[in-house]
Amino acid sequence: MQKIIKIVLIVLGVLSAILWYSLPASDMPPSQAIESLPMDLMFKIVFLLLLIATAASVFFGLKKTFTSEGGLKRVLKTLAFAGVLTLVGYLTAGGEEAVVEAVQTERGLTTTVGTVKTIGTLLNIFFGMVLIAIVLMVIPSLKRLTGR
């Protein structure tokens, strides 16, 4: 099985190198360059590798979840925490009409209140995760410094 994987990876590497050298010139307009065959094949290779990596991650993650002791319980706790964090992010996100108007006047982009609310929610989730990561790094360090 490992030999097959190595052979497939070598073939994909050689094919990618060939496609890399046959990519369109930099002076070609992007609208034409994106529709060239080498560019299309490069995208297909990337999507294939991404699909394989995602499928392998999901497979081995689920396998470990169901075979390890307490694995399912940990996954459910994590999903519940992610749900709570998402709910808090959504409730604290602003989706006012004033923000939509500001984006339209300052940037010239048309948007909706829902889009602004979604972006605000995702930013709040990100900031919440950053805050949690910082706390989880600082508390053990303080414990080691104080000797408790």
Wavefront OBJ file of the C-alpha trace (Angstrom):
o trace
v 0.000 0.000 0.000
v 2.824 2.414 0.830
v 4.516 1.715 -2.501
v 1.295 2.530 -4.338
v 0.928 5.801 -2.431
v 4.547 6.729 -3.139
v 4.128 5.982 -6.859
v 0.920 8.052 -7.029
v 2.626 10.946 -5.240
v 5.601 10.799 -7.585
v 3.294 10.801 -10.624
v 1.335 13.755 -9.218
v 4.601 15.588 -8.500
v 5.924 15.069 -12.021
v 2.562 16.035 -13.550
v 2.431 19.155 -11.391
v 5.975 20.131 -12.403
v 5.076 19.728 -16.081
v 1.913 21.784 -15.609
v 3.858 24.421 -13.677
v 6.172 25.022 -16.628
v 3.278 25.138 -19.057
v 1.272 27.719 -17.127
v 0.339 30.872 -19.072
v 2.757 33.775 -19.231
v 2.426 36.561 -16.690
v 1.443 39.089 -19.367
v -1.678 37.096 -20.297
v -4.948 38.638 -19.030
v -6.240 36.806 -15.932
v -9.574 36.029 -17.601
v -7.770 34.046 -20.303
v -5.143 32.554 -17.988
v -7.733 31.078 -15.620
v -9.342 29.177 -18.492
v -6.128 27.590 -19.775
v -5.812 23.805 -19.620
v -2.709 23.703 -17.376
v -4.358 26.016 -14.851
v -7.535 23.932 -14.910
v -5.587 20.717 -14.355
v -3.607 22.302 -11.501
v -6.868 23.254 -9.793
v -8.194 19.725 -10.267
v -5.032 18.240 -8.734
v -5.281 20.596 -5.762
v -8.939 19.738 -5.220
v -8.183 16.006 -5.512
v -5.419 16.231 -2.911
v -7.637 18.327 -0.652
v -10.425 15.774 -0.985
v -8.075 12.905 -0.139
v -6.637 14.751 2.872
v -10.099 15.666 4.154
v -11.449 12.143 3.707
v -8.423 10.624 5.472
v -8.711 13.105 8.356
v -12.422 12.425 8.803
v -11.948 8.652 8.546
v -9.112 8.404 11.052
v -10.721 10.987 13.350
v -13.982 9.047 13.477
v -12.084 5.791 13.885
v -10.212 7.164 16.887
v -13.374 8.728 18.301
v -15.275 5.476 18.353
v -12.397 3.181 19.352
v -10.816 5.176 22.186
v -12.288 5.212 25.652
v -14.248 8.411 26.280
v -13.631 9.619 22.743
v -17.272 10.199 21.889
v -17.826 12.039 25.170
v -14.934 14.410 24.405
v -16.237 15.058 20.899
v -19.725 15.845 22.200
v -18.298 18.219 24.823
v -16.262 19.979 22.144
v -19.268 20.298 19.837
v -21.391 21.653 22.700
v -18.696 24.207 23.520
v -18.431 25.220 19.854
v -22.211 25.629 19.752
v -22.182 27.843 22.846
v -19.323 29.912 21.445
v -21.193 30.300 18.151
v -24.377 31.332 19.952
v -22.521 33.924 22.027
v -20.776 35.179 18.878
v -24.093 35.494 17.071
v -25.824 37.269 19.936
v -23.009 39.797 20.327
v -22.603 40.450 16.586
v -23.942 43.728 15.322
v -26.034 43.765 12.195
v -27.234 47.337 12.173
v -28.351 49.115 9.062
v -25.808 51.881 9.795
v -22.947 49.424 9.226
v -24.440 48.342 5.899
v -24.734 51.953 4.776
v -21.157 52.688 5.900
v -19.824 49.763 3.865
v -21.765 50.927 0.832
v -20.619 54.548 1.051
v -16.986 54.005 2.108
v -16.134 50.909 0.080
v -18.749 50.966 -2.649
v -19.833 47.399 -1.858
v -23.429 46.285 -1.735
v -24.181 44.128 1.267
v -27.039 43.124 3.526
v -27.667 43.150 7.254
v -27.417 39.356 7.248
v -23.967 39.425 5.676
v -22.742 41.959 8.228
v -24.209 39.830 11.043
v -22.510 36.686 9.671
v -19.130 38.395 9.411
v -19.540 39.804 12.913
v -20.443 36.367 14.250
v -17.391 34.735 12.684
v -15.104 37.482 13.978
v -16.550 37.106 17.480
v -16.011 33.335 17.351
v -12.410 33.885 16.244
v -11.745 36.417 19.009
v -13.337 34.085 21.563
v -11.071 31.235 20.457
v -8.023 33.516 20.637
v -9.003 34.598 24.146
v -9.429 30.985 25.238
v -6.056 30.040 23.734
v -4.334 32.895 25.550
v -5.941 31.957 28.867
v -4.985 28.301 28.398
v -1.368 29.338 27.778
v -1.122 31.900 30.599
v -2.721 29.921 33.466
v -0.283 26.956 33.352
v 2.634 29.389 33.062
v 1.473 31.292 36.134
v 1.045 28.039 38.034
v 4.616 27.029 37.178
v 5.944 30.456 38.186
v 4.164 30.474 41.540
v 4.915 26.805 42.228
v 1.345 25.756 42.903
l 1 2 3 4 5 6 7 8 9 10 11 12 13 14 15 16 17 18 19 20 21 22 23 24 25 26 27 28 29 30 31 32 33 34 35 36 37 38 39 40 41 42 43 44 45 46 47 48 49 50 51 52 53 54 55 56 57 58 59 60 61 62 63 64 65 66 67 68 69 70 71 72 73 74 75 76 77 78 79 80 81 82 83 84 85 86 87 88 89 90 91 92 93 94 95 96 97 98 99 100 101 102 103 104 105 106 107 108 109 110 111 112 113 114 115 116 117 118 119 120 121 122 123 124 125 126 127 128 129 130 131 132 133 134 135 136 137 138 139 140 141 142 143 144 145 146 147 148
